[in-house]
Amino acid sequence: MTSPSYNALPPEVETPSADLPKSDMIMGIDLGTTYSCVAIVEDDFPKVIPSRKGQRTTPSIVALDDKGRLLIGEEAKKQLLINPTNTIYGAKRFIGRHFYSDEVGALSRYFSYTVVPIGDMAVGAQVGDRIFSLPQVSAMILNELRKNVCEYLKKNISQAVVSVPAYYTENQREAVREAGRIAGIDVIRIINEPTAAALAYGLNKDYERKILVYDLGGGTFDASVLELFENVFKVLATGGDTFLGGVDFDERAVQYILSEYERAEGQILQCDSVITQRLKDAAERAKIELSSKSSAQIDLPYITIAQGKFKDFRAELSQEDFNAMTEDLVDRTIEVCVEVLDAAGMQPEDVESVILVGGQTRMPLVVDKVSRFFAKQPTKGVHPDEVVACGAALMAHSLVSQSSVRLIDVLPMSIGGRQPNGGFKTFFPANCSLPAEHEIGVATVHDGQQAIEVFLYQGESDQALENEFLGAFVVTGFPKSPKGQVRLAVNMSLDQESILEVTARTLSTGQPMHVQMVANAPAVAENLDLEPLEPVLAPVQAPVQAPVRPASPAAEKRRYSGLRGFIRRISE
């Protein structure tokens, strides 16, 4: 097996021509689970850039063909049915996660390609004799989108605003930035997908209203409540589920096909990777057909061999039956909407417009459930597949043109520290407005102690280890003293993209201390003889006040693990 390099595009990937004149234009990119889209702004209006074959979206798929050639986008999707084990799809669900997390273990069973650990226990994808990191896979998609833009405009564009699900962890956001770097793209801003959709809906339209963006895409669900006024887009609360999307609806249809086969034939359909992918493809096509028809025919010729002969299978799936088998998935999205509204201190009737985003929102049951819950029809004026890319492009254009648009976003999940008893001490609550600042007091607990460390986690559980480990920072630079005499003020600030900066000073003199980020805190603790988290004194400065999103039973089950290096800047 070849030894891969995970921090660069594969050598055979063609990048945009260096001979093109450079442009200061910034792209807006929606890096999706199943399809991705890129847009720019011309004459103050967003414009989706088609692929070289005229398609307005690009499949988020990378593959190796039977000759070992690398395929990206549309060409890769063509071989998904015949060579699924060598085709990487749905990478957005894995990116930025720890290989040994429960989430990856559960997800990997649904994909035909092999998932392997790489580097610091990140998730990699193996196809044939090659292994790619997931930022590499996403980088190949980003590079394909960039090539489309460069060839369309005959200019070299290398900057982008890239959207991510609002409920992405800091590790996942950092992995998307890394994908941009690998692709030769300067990701100047990460924007949440619902916020981008709100921009496309309301920018320069003089709206003054509260809206909810309901974003049900191929792999994730987000809901965000925003207040719009005079080109100010203020996110009041956000929530979501990174394990709920269109592929989960497809899976229900697959299970229906298998059960119908067993009922009709009296035996279980034996599935290899090719048959499994054919089932998924048939399920997706039936689902799409049911968005406009009352029933769909499922036709699977030569699906298996019985008594030495190829065997066909046909079945009919009604919209009513499909609604019944997927209603709980739609109900889960409504539960998230309830959580988000509670966090914003609102009732459904307080929402003046509902924006539907993502291909799965074409399902009549979704439209019906959303309409009944909010007692109003969703807004029809946005394209569910293109609105996020258009909003990202509008955000990008505002950065170049210095326009008056202003985004006030929120932190999707709480960030805090680990207490000596294993409890979780919240520093920044979920849905606090960004940027935000918080200051805590810490003190030494041993005579002659020379360092204090704080472990950081992200999540909503009251137990630190059930949340996602972000890393730790170690404060040094103070003299040896009796325990309790060294008292420090530690200031933590989050910028608009929730990137954390940490500084520390003595309370008595204001002298700055040295702060070092540590990726593997337990190992450093052993080397420096430190305690896990020194007692936290009363806050020196109250944090930014914001409604805290209540943890539902579903939220309590979410677990986050394996983040590394999301703190980009540490000040001394």
Helices and strands as residue ranges (DSSP letters): E 26-30, E 35-42, E 45-48, E 58-59, E 62-64, E 70-72, H 74-78, G 84-86, E 87-88, G 91-93, H 102-107, G 108-110, E 114-118, E 122-127, E 130-133, H 134-153, E 159-164, H 170-182, E 186-192, H 193-202, E 209-216, E 221-229, E 232-241, H 246-265, H 273-289, E 295-306, E 309-318, H 319-344, G 348-350, E 353-357, G 359-362, H 364-374, H 387-401, E 406-408, E 415-418, E 424-428, E 436-443, E 451-458, G 464-466, E 468-476, E 487-494, E 500-506, E 514-518, H 521-528, H 553-557
